[in-house]
Amino acid sequence: MALEITDANFEEVVMKSDKPVLIDFWAEWCGPCRMVGPIVEELAKDYDGKAVIGKMNVDHNPNIPTQFGIRNIPTILFFKGGKMVDKQVGAVPKSVLDGKIKAQL
């Protein structure tokens, strides 16, 4: 299951991770987010132990999305070694996200 990432745990979970991190920025009212959600959950199972896969609700956590300039959702950010290394805006097939994670492993 994808981790719930919040403004409060972002530093610990994402910036200090020794594994690549994928964060899905989403909201309950967002239709395309509901399409991406199950894909993110599948990736969490696929990469268990190899990468950190998480979701951040932008309505409940305004600070981190603002810090990274998230204006459209779903937006997926990829981090490695505490730095943002890739970004995907909008709903895309699982294969696109899978390829982006593999590039960071």
CYANA upper distance limits for C-alpha pairs under 8 A (distance plus 0.5 A):
  1 MET  CA     41 GLU  CA      6.15
  1 MET  CA     44 ALA  CA      6.14
  1 MET  CA     45 LYS  CA      7.00
  2 ALA  CA     40 VAL  CA      7.49
  2 ALA  CA     41 GLU  CA      6.08
  2 ALA  CA     44 ALA  CA      5.81
  2 ALA  CA     52 VAL  CA      8.49
  2 ALA  CA     53 ILE  CA      5.80
  2 ALA  CA     54 GLY  CA      5.18
  2 ALA  CA     55 LYS  CA      6.96
  3 LEU  CA     52 VAL  CA      8.23
  3 LEU  CA     53 ILE  CA      6.80
  3 LEU  CA     54 GLY  CA      4.84
  3 LEU  CA     55 LYS  CA      6.74
  4 GLU  CA     54 GLY  CA      6.22
  4 GLU  CA     55 LYS  CA      5.81
  4 GLU  CA     56 MET  CA      6.65
  5 ILE  CA      9 ASN  CA      6.74
  5 ILE  CA     10 PHE  CA      6.52
  5 ILE  CA     13 VAL  CA      7.91
  5 ILE  CA     23 ILE  CA      8.32
  5 ILE  CA     54 GLY  CA      6.45
  5 ILE  CA     55 LYS  CA      6.20
  5 ILE  CA     56 MET  CA      5.55
  6 THR  CA     10 PHE  CA      6.23
  6 THR  CA     56 MET  CA      6.51
  6 THR  CA     57 ASN  CA      8.23
  6 THR  CA     61 ASN  CA      6.44
  7 ASP  CA     61 ASN  CA      5.99
  7 ASP  CA     62 PRO  CA      7.98
  7 ASP  CA     63 ASN  CA      6.67
  7 ASP  CA     64 ILE  CA      6.34
  9 ASN  CA     13 VAL  CA      6.43
 10 PHE  CA     14 VAL  CA      5.90
 10 PHE  CA     15 MET  CA      7.40
 10 PHE  CA     64 ILE  CA      8.33
 11 GLU  CA     15 MET  CA      5.44
 11 GLU  CA     16 LYS  CA      6.96
 12 GLU  CA     16 LYS  CA      5.83
 12 GLU  CA     17 SER  CA      7.71
 13 VAL  CA     17 SER  CA      6.40
 14 VAL  CA     21 VAL  CA      6.86
 14 VAL  CA     52 VAL  CA      8.49
 14 VAL  CA     79 PHE  CA      7.74
 14 VAL  CA     82 GLY  CA      7.17
 15 MET  CA     79 PHE  CA      8.32
 15 MET  CA     81 GLY  CA      7.44
 15 MET  CA     82 GLY  CA      4.53
 15 MET  CA     83 LYS  CA      7.71
 16 LYS  CA     81 GLY  CA      7.81
 16 LYS  CA     82 GLY  CA      6.64
 17 SER  CA     21 VAL  CA      8.00
 17 SER  CA     52 VAL  CA      8.44
 17 SER  CA     80 LYS  CA      8.32
 17 SER  CA     81 GLY  CA      7.36
 17 SER  CA     82 GLY  CA      7.58
 18 ASP  CA     80 LYS  CA      8.24
 18 ASP  CA     81 GLY  CA      6.97
 19 LYS  CA     50 LYS  CA      7.10
 19 LYS  CA     51 ALA  CA      5.68
 19 LYS  CA     52 VAL  CA      7.00
 19 LYS  CA     80 LYS  CA      7.27
 19 LYS  CA     81 GLY  CA      8.03
 19 LYS  CA    105 LEU  CA      8.35
 20 PRO  CA     50 LYS  CA      8.25
 20 PRO  CA     51 ALA  CA      5.52
 20 PRO  CA     52 VAL  CA      6.71
 20 PRO  CA     78 PHE  CA      7.72
 20 PRO  CA     79 PHE  CA      6.28
 20 PRO  CA     80 LYS  CA      5.22
 20 PRO  CA     81 GLY  CA      7.84
 20 PRO  CA    101 ILE  CA      7.87
 20 PRO  CA    104 GLN  CA      6.62
 20 PRO  CA    105 LEU  CA      7.16
 21 VAL  CA     51 ALA  CA      6.31
 21 VAL  CA     52 VAL  CA      5.10
 21 VAL  CA     53 ILE  CA      6.36
 21 VAL  CA     54 GLY  CA      8.09
 21 VAL  CA     78 PHE  CA      6.09
 21 VAL  CA     79 PHE  CA      5.46
 21 VAL  CA     80 LYS  CA      6.87
 22 LEU  CA     51 ALA  CA      8.24
 22 LEU  CA     52 VAL  CA      6.80
 22 LEU  CA     53 ILE  CA      5.41
 22 LEU  CA     54 GLY  CA      6.61
 22 LEU  CA     76 ILE  CA      7.22
 22 LEU  CA     77 LEU  CA      6.31
 22 LEU  CA     78 PHE  CA      5.15
 22 LEU  CA     79 PHE  CA      7.02
 22 LEU  CA    101 ILE  CA      7.98
 23 ILE  CA     53 ILE  CA      6.70
 23 ILE  CA     54 GLY  CA      5.30
 23 ILE  CA     55 LYS  CA      5.75
 23 ILE  CA     56 MET  CA      7.27
 23 ILE  CA     76 ILE  CA      5.95
 23 ILE  CA     77 LEU  CA      5.84
 23 ILE  CA     78 PHE  CA      7.04
 24 ASP  CA     40 VAL  CA      7.89
 24 ASP  CA     54 GLY  CA      6.76
 24 ASP  CA     55 LYS  CA      5.03
 24 ASP  CA     56 MET  CA      6.58
 24 ASP  CA     74 PRO  CA      7.21
 24 ASP  CA     75 THR  CA      6.56
 24 ASP  CA     76 ILE  CA      5.03
 24 ASP  CA     77 LEU  CA      7.30
 25 PHE  CA     55 LYS  CA      6.45
 25 PHE  CA     56 MET  CA      5.40
 25 PHE  CA     57 ASN  CA      6.51
 25 PHE  CA     58 VAL  CA      6.70
 25 PHE  CA     65 PRO  CA      8.04
 25 PHE  CA     73 ILE  CA      6.82
 25 PHE  CA     74 PRO  CA      6.10
 25 PHE  CA     75 THR  CA      5.78
 25 PHE  CA     76 ILE  CA      6.53
 25 PHE  CA     77 LEU  CA      8.49
 26 TRP  CA     30 CYS  CA      7.59
 26 TRP  CA     33 CYS  CA      6.15
 26 TRP  CA     55 LYS  CA      7.64
 26 TRP  CA     56 MET  CA      6.74
 26 TRP  CA     57 ASN  CA      5.61
 26 TRP  CA     58 VAL  CA      6.41
 26 TRP  CA     73 ILE  CA      6.19
 26 TRP  CA     74 PRO  CA      5.68
 26 TRP  CA     75 THR  CA      7.71
 27 ALA  CA     33 CYS  CA      7.32
 27 ALA  CA     57 ASN  CA      5.76
 27 ALA  CA     58 VAL  CA      6.42
 27 ALA  CA     59 ASP  CA      6.82
 27 ALA  CA     73 ILE  CA      8.12
 28 GLU  CA     33 CYS  CA      8.13
 28 GLU  CA     34 ARG  CA      8.10
 28 GLU  CA     57 ASN  CA      8.31
 30 CYS  CA     34 ARG  CA      7.14
 30 CYS  CA     73 ILE  CA      7.89
 30 CYS  CA     74 PRO  CA      8.30
 31 GLY  CA     35 MET  CA      7.33
 32 PRO  CA     36 VAL  CA      6.96
 32 PRO  CA     73 ILE  CA      8.33
 32 PRO  CA     74 PRO  CA      7.17
 32 PRO  CA     90 GLY  CA      7.70
 32 PRO  CA     91 ALA  CA      6.29
 33 CYS  CA     37 GLY  CA      6.46
 33 CYS  CA     73 ILE  CA      7.34
 33 CYS  CA     74 PRO  CA      5.69
 33 CYS  CA     91 ALA  CA      7.61
 34 ARG  CA     38 PRO  CA      7.92
 35 MET  CA     39 ILE  CA      8.07
 35 MET  CA     91 ALA  CA      7.45
 36 VAL  CA     40 VAL  CA      6.80
 36 VAL  CA     74 PRO  CA      8.06
 36 VAL  CA     91 ALA  CA      6.40
 36 VAL  CA     92 VAL  CA      7.84
 37 GLY  CA     41 GLU  CA      6.87
 38 PRO  CA     42 GLU  CA      6.74
 39 ILE  CA     43 LEU  CA      6.73
 39 ILE  CA     93 PRO  CA      8.47
 39 ILE  CA     94 LYS  CA      6.39
 40 VAL  CA     44 ALA  CA      6.71
 40 VAL  CA     53 ILE  CA      7.75
 40 VAL  CA     54 GLY  CA      8.33
 41 GLU  CA     45 LYS  CA      7.11
 42 GLU  CA     46 ASP  CA      6.67
 43 LEU  CA     47 TYR  CA      6.41
 43 LEU  CA     53 ILE  CA      7.65
 43 LEU  CA     98 ASP  CA      7.82
 44 ALA  CA     48 ASP  CA      6.28
 44 ALA  CA     51 ALA  CA      8.49
 44 ALA  CA     52 VAL  CA      7.88
 44 ALA  CA     53 ILE  CA      5.72
 44 ALA  CA     54 GLY  CA      8.24
 47 TYR  CA     51 ALA  CA      6.00
 47 TYR  CA     52 VAL  CA      8.13
 47 TYR  CA     53 ILE  CA      8.31
 48 ASP  CA     52 VAL  CA      7.95
 50 LYS  CA    105 LEU  CA      8.25
 51 ALA  CA    101 ILE  CA      8.47
 51 ALA  CA    105 LEU  CA      8.36
 56 MET  CA     61 ASN  CA      7.61
 57 ASN  CA     61 ASN  CA      6.62
 58 VAL  CA     62 PRO  CA      6.14
 58 VAL  CA     65 PRO  CA      7.04
 61 ASN  CA     65 PRO  CA      7.91
 62 PRO  CA     66 THR  CA      6.72
 63 ASN  CA     67 GLN  CA      6.64
 64 ILE  CA     68 PHE  CA      6.83
 65 PRO  CA     69 GLY  CA      6.56
 65 PRO  CA     70 ILE  CA      5.51
 66 THR  CA     70 ILE  CA      6.51
 70 ILE  CA     75 THR  CA      7.49
 72 ASN  CA     89 VAL  CA      7.59
 72 ASN  CA     90 GLY  CA      8.14
 73 ILE  CA     89 VAL  CA      7.39
 73 ILE  CA     90 GLY  CA      6.92
 74 PRO  CA     89 VAL  CA      6.65
 74 PRO  CA     90 GLY  CA      5.71
 74 PRO  CA     91 ALA  CA      7.08
 75 THR  CA     87 LYS  CA      7.74
 75 THR  CA     88 GLN  CA      6.23
 75 THR  CA     89 VAL  CA      4.88
 75 THR  CA     90 GLY  CA      6.51
 76 ILE  CA     87 LYS  CA      6.22
 76 ILE  CA     88 GLN  CA      5.55
 76 ILE  CA     89 VAL  CA      6.80
 77 LEU  CA     84 MET  CA      7.33
 77 LEU  CA     85 VAL  CA      8.30
 77 LEU  CA     86 ASP  CA      6.49
 77 LEU  CA     87 LYS  CA      5.07
 77 LEU  CA     88 GLN  CA      6.99
 78 PHE  CA     84 MET  CA      6.22
 78 PHE  CA     85 VAL  CA      6.16
 78 PHE  CA     86 ASP  CA      5.48
 78 PHE  CA     87 LYS  CA      6.57
 78 PHE  CA    100 LYS  CA      8.48
 78 PHE  CA    101 ILE  CA      8.14
 79 PHE  CA     83 LYS  CA      5.77
 79 PHE  CA     84 MET  CA      4.81
 79 PHE  CA     85 VAL  CA      5.90
 79 PHE  CA     86 ASP  CA      7.61
 80 LYS  CA     84 MET  CA      7.05
 80 LYS  CA     85 VAL  CA      6.98
 80 LYS  CA    104 GLN  CA      7.50
 86 ASP  CA    100 LYS  CA      8.17
 92 VAL  CA     96 VAL  CA      7.02
 92 VAL  CA     97 LEU  CA      8.01
 93 PRO  CA     97 LEU  CA      7.65
 94 LYS  CA     98 ASP  CA      6.47
 95 SER  CA     99 GLY  CA      6.56
 96 VAL  CA    100 LYS  CA      6.93
 97 LEU  CA    101 ILE  CA      6.78
 98 ASP  CA    102 LYS  CA      6.69
 99 GLY  CA    103 ALA  CA      6.71
100 LYS  CA    104 GLN  CA      7.34
101 ILE  CA    105 LEU  CA      7.15
